[in-house]
């Protein structure tokens, strides 16, 4: 794992997604039109975590709004540096690097945040009977759908298929510090299906700590809505259509809730008529085969919504609802398209 943290490249495709992400924040134009009659709505778009973070903050002044966004963005960057698998100096990079020689790792010290996210990821893996597995970084690296144009060799994937590798990860404490231990040399931790949600939650906490109780934070399809918009109404959020990048497939009134969407329509390639996307099925170590293009989950925390949207993508509805009930009581499915 010697690759540096990937820099965000503003491609034409990315530029078309700015202001949208997985969500179209339908209330923003209305809030901006009425700005003179209400508190300032400060908006900002920032590249981070390999995607775009969008902020809308209702603040007493633009200066206070921008200062709060600066602090929240710094929190996103901090968490990315700790939990990215693309940098050998991050917590996740150091844990993964310890098994690169073909041996199980020793106990690698990590931050309390990283330990907490790994614990939560393992709980979601258990709750979903392995449909969510945060240990398939090796398979994800083979697929690398943002750069590939054809599938990797099947013989390379077999070493990961159906392994339930999450069972061989321990999170413990040593000498008063949290540690992670990998007990299988094929494990590569990948928190891509949960860490972004955790980061969005923490960014919301930073805003609240600065006295901002009404805001939206959306990072590439993981969103937290605090309070109300500048008119005192719930934030009106439109879920992006998986088939029309400029359209929406559903609308949600959001206040003090989190929403996450997973789909096959942004990070993918097409080969021999089949779309290969980034959401892997741990049973096959291949992109999950399903007629569903996107799933949205609404929950009390963005970490839960993020993990659930990944775990439940392509599941029958009754099974998905059972997973939500067991791991995130009160969470519910949004549009499944």
C-alpha positions in Angstrom: 0.0 0.0 0.0 2.5 2.6 -1.1 0.2 4.8 -3.2 -0.2 8.4 -2.0 -3.6 9.9 -1.1 -5.4 10.3 -4.4 -5.8 13.9 -5.4 -9.2 15.1 -6.5 -9.2 15.6 -10.3 -12.0 17.9 -11.5 -12.9 16.1 -14.7 -15.8 17.1 -17.0 -17.8 14.4 -15.4 -17.1 15.7 -11.9 -17.9 19.2 -12.9 -21.3 18.1 -14.1 -22.0 16.6 -10.7 -21.0 19.7 -8.6 -24.2 21.0 -7.0 -25.8 17.6 -7.3 -23.8 14.7 -5.9 -26.3 12.0 -5.1 -28.6 14.7 -3.9 -30.1 17.8 -5.4 -30.6 20.3 -2.5 -33.9 21.7 -3.8 -34.2 24.2 -1.0 -31.0 26.1 -1.7 -32.2 28.3 -4.6 -35.3 29.3 -2.5 -33.1 30.0 0.5 -30.7 32.1 -1.6 -33.5 34.1 -3.2 -34.9 35.0 0.2 -31.5 35.7 1.8 -32.3 39.4 2.4 -35.3 38.5 4.5 -33.6 35.8 6.5 -30.3 34.8 8.1 -27.4 34.4 5.7 -27.2 31.0 3.9 -23.6 30.4 3.2 -22.8 27.7 0.6 -19.4 26.2 -0.3 -18.2 23.3 -2.5 -14.9 21.7 -1.5 -13.1 18.7 -3.0 -12.3 16.1 -0.4 -12.3 12.3 0.1 -12.1 11.7 -3.6 -15.4 13.5 -4.2 -17.1 16.8 -3.5 -18.3 18.1 -0.2 -21.2 20.6 -0.3 -22.1 22.8 2.6 -25.1 25.0 3.2 -25.0 26.8 6.6 -27.5 29.2 8.0 -25.5 31.6 10.1 -25.9 35.0 11.7 -23.3 36.4 9.2 -21.4 35.2 6.2 -18.1 35.4 8.1 -19.4 33.1 10.8 -20.8 30.8 8.2 -17.5 30.5 6.3 -15.5 30.0 9.6 -17.8 27.2 10.6 -17.5 25.6 7.1 -13.7 25.9 7.3 -13.7 24.0 10.7 -16.0 21.3 9.4 -14.0 20.9 6.2 -10.8 20.5 8.3 -12.5 17.6 10.1 -13.3 15.9 6.9 -9.7 16.2 5.8 -8.5 14.9 9.2 -10.6 11.8 9.0 -9.6 11.2 5.4 -6.0 11.2 6.4 -6.6 8.7 9.2 -8.8 6.3 7.3 -7.8 6.3 3.7 -6.4 3.0 2.3 -4.4 4.9 -0.3 -1.7 6.2 2.0 0.6 3.8 3.9 1.0 6.4 6.7 -2.7 6.5 7.5 -4.1 4.3 10.3 -5.7 2.0 7.7 -2.6 2.1 5.5 -0.3 1.1 8.4 -2.6 -1.8 9.4 -2.8 -3.0 5.8 0.9 -2.6 5.2 1.6 -4.9 8.1 0.2 -7.9 6.2 1.6 -7.0 2.8 4.5 -9.4 3.4 2.1 -12.4 3.4 1.7 -12.7 7.1 -1.0 -11.7 9.6 -0.3 -8.4 11.2 0.7 -7.6 14.8 -1.4 -5.3 16.8 -1.2 -1.9 15.1 -2.0 1.2 17.1 -4.7 3.4 15.6 -6.7 6.4 16.7 -9.8 6.1 18.8 -11.8 7.3 15.8 -10.4 4.6 13.5 -10.9 1.9 16.1 -14.6 3.0 16.5 -15.3 3.0 12.7 -13.6 -0.5 12.3 -15.7 -1.8 15.2 -18.9 -0.4 13.6 -17.9 -1.8 10.2 -17.5 -5.3 11.8 -20.9 -5.0 13.5 -22.5 -4.2 10.1 -20.7 -7.1 8.6 -22.2 -9.4 11.2 -25.7 -7.9 11.0 -25.7 -8.3 7.2 -24.4 -11.8 7.3 -21.3 -10.7 5.4 -23.0 -8.6 2.7 -21.0 -5.7 4.0 -17.3 -6.7 4.4 -14.8 -4.0 5.2 -11.9 -6.4 4.5 -12.1 -6.6 0.7 -9.6 -3.8 -0.1 -7.5 -6.3 -2.1 -10.4 -7.2 -4.3 -11.3 -3.5 -4.7 -7.8 -2.8 -5.8 -8.1 -5.5 -8.4 -11.3 -4.0 -9.8 -10.3 -0.4 -9.6 -13.4 0.5 -11.6 -12.3 4.2 -12.1 -9.4 3.0 -14.2 -10.3 -0.4 -15.6 -12.0 -1.1 -18.9 -12.3 -4.9 -18.5 -12.6 -7.3 -15.5 -9.6 -8.6 -13.7 -8.6 -12.3 -14.1 -11.0 -14.6 -12.3 -8.2 -16.5 -10.7 -7.1 -13.4 -8.9 -10.6 -12.9 -7.5 -11.0 -16.4 -6.2 -8.8 -15.8 -3.2 -11.3 -13.3 -1.9 -14.6 -14.8 -2.8 -16.8 -16.1 0.0 -14.0 -15.8 2.6 -16.0 -13.7 5.2 -12.7 -12.0 6.0 -14.3 -9.7 8.6 -14.3 -12.6 11.0 -10.5 -12.4 11.2 -10.2 -8.8 12.4 -9.8 -7.8 16.1 -10.1 -4.4 17.7 -8.6 -4.3 21.1 -6.6 -2.1 23.5 -2.9 -2.5 24.2 -1.0 -0.3 26.7 -4.0 2.0 26.9 -4.3 2.6 23.1 -6.7 1.1 20.6 -5.1 -1.5 18.2 -6.3 -3.4 15.2 -5.1 -7.0 14.5 -5.6 -8.8 11.2 -5.5 -12.6 11.5 -5.5 -13.4 7.8 -2.9 -12.3 5.3 -5.5 -11.6 2.5 -7.2 -8.9 4.6 -6.9 -5.3 3.4 -9.2 -3.0 5.4 -11.4 -0.7 3.2 -13.6 1.7 5.1 -15.0 3.2 1.9 -18.5 2.0 2.8 -18.7 3.6 6.2 -16.0 6.2 6.9 -17.5 8.9 4.8 -20.7 8.6 6.8 -18.7 8.9 10.0 -16.9 12.0 8.6 -20.2 13.7 7.7 -21.5 13.1 11.2 -18.3 14.6 12.7 -18.5 17.6 10.4 -22.1 18.1 11.6 -20.8 17.9 15.2 -18.2 20.6 14.4 -20.9 22.9 13.0 -23.1 22.4 16.1 -20.1 23.2 18.4 -19.8 26.5 16.6 -23.4 27.3 17.2 -24.7 26.3 13.8 -27.9 24.4 14.3 -29.3 24.7 10.8 -27.1 23.3 8.0 -26.6 20.7 5.3 -23.4 18.7 4.7 -23.4 16.4 1.6 -20.2 14.5 0.8 -20.7 12.5 -2.4 -24.1 11.1 -1.6 -23.8 11.0 2.2 -25.8 13.8 3.8 -26.7 15.1 7.2 -29.5 17.7 7.6 -29.4 19.9 10.7 -32.5 21.8 11.7 -34.1 23.8 9.0 -33.3 26.1 6.1 -33.2 29.9 6.3 -37.1 30.0 6.1 -37.6 27.7 9.0 -38.7 24.8 6.9 -37.2 21.4 6.5 -34.4 21.1 3.9 -36.0 19.8 0.7 -33.7 17.2 -0.7 -34.1 15.6 -4.1 -32.4 12.2 -4.7 -30.5 12.1 -7.9 -31.8 9.9 -10.7 -29.4 7.1 -11.5 -30.4 7.3 -15.2 -30.5 11.1 -15.6 -27.6 13.1 -14.1 -29.6 16.3 -14.1 -32.8 14.8 -12.8 -34.2 13.5 -9.5 -36.1 10.3 -8.7 -37.6 11.3 -5.3 -37.9 14.1 -2.9 -37.3 14.1 0.9 -38.0 16.7 3.6 -35.0 16.4 5.9 -34.6 17.8 9.4 -32.1 16.4 11.9 -31.7 13.2 9.9 -29.0 11.6 7.8 -29.4 10.2 4.3 -27.1 8.1 2.2 -27.4 6.7 -1.3 -25.3 3.9 -2.9 -25.5 3.2 -6.7 -23.9 1.8 -9.7 -24.0 4.9 -11.9 -20.9 7.0 -11.1 -17.9 4.7 -10.4 -18.2 2.0 -13.1 -17.2 0.8 -16.5 -19.1 -1.2 -19.2 -17.6 -4.4 -20.7 -19.5 -6.7 -23.2 -22.7 -4.9 -22.3 -22.5 -5.3 -18.5 -21.9 -2.5 -16.1 -19.2 -3.2 -13.5 -19.5 -0.9 -10.5 -17.6 -0.4 -7.2 -20.0 -2.1 -4.8 -18.6 -5.6 -4.4 -20.5 -8.8 -3.5 -18.3 -10.5 -0.8 -19.6 -13.9 -2.0 -18.2 -13.5 -5.5 -15.6 -10.7 -5.0 -17.2 -9.1 -8.1 -19.6 -6.2 -8.4 -23.0 -7.1 -7.1 -25.4 -8.3 -9.8 -28.8 -6.7 -9.3 -31.4 -4.8 -11.4 -31.3 -2.1 -8.8 -29.3 1.0 -9.7 -29.5 2.9 -6.4 -30.7 2.6 -2.9 -31.3 5.4 -0.3 -31.3 4.9 3.5 -32.6 7.4 6.0 -31.2 7.1 9.5 -30.3 9.0 12.7 -26.6 9.0 11.8 -24.9 9.2 8.5 -22.5 6.4 9.4 -25.5 4.1 9.8 -27.1 5.3 6.6 -23.8 4.9 4.7 -23.1 1.4 5.9 -26.7 0.3 5.4 -26.8 1.7 1.9 -23.7 -0.3 1.0 -24.8 -3.5 2.9 -28.4 -3.5 1.6 -27.7 -2.6 -2.0 -29.4 -5.3 -4.1 -31.0 -7.1 -1.2 -34.6 -8.1 -1.2 -36.6 -5.5 0.6 -37.6 -7.7 3.5 -34.1 -8.7 4.2 -32.8 -5.2 3.9 -35.5 -4.0 6.4 -34.5 -6.8 8.8 -30.8 -5.7 8.6 -31.9 -2.1 9.4 -34.0 -3.2 12.3 -31.2 -5.2 13.8 -28.4 -2.7 13.5 -30.1 0.8 13.1 -33.5 0.7 14.7 -35.6 3.6 13.4 -33.7 3.7 10.1 -35.8 3.2 6.9 -35.4 2.6 3.2 -35.9 5.5 0.9 -36.2 5.2 -2.8 -34.9 2.0 -4.4 -34.5 2.5 -8.1 
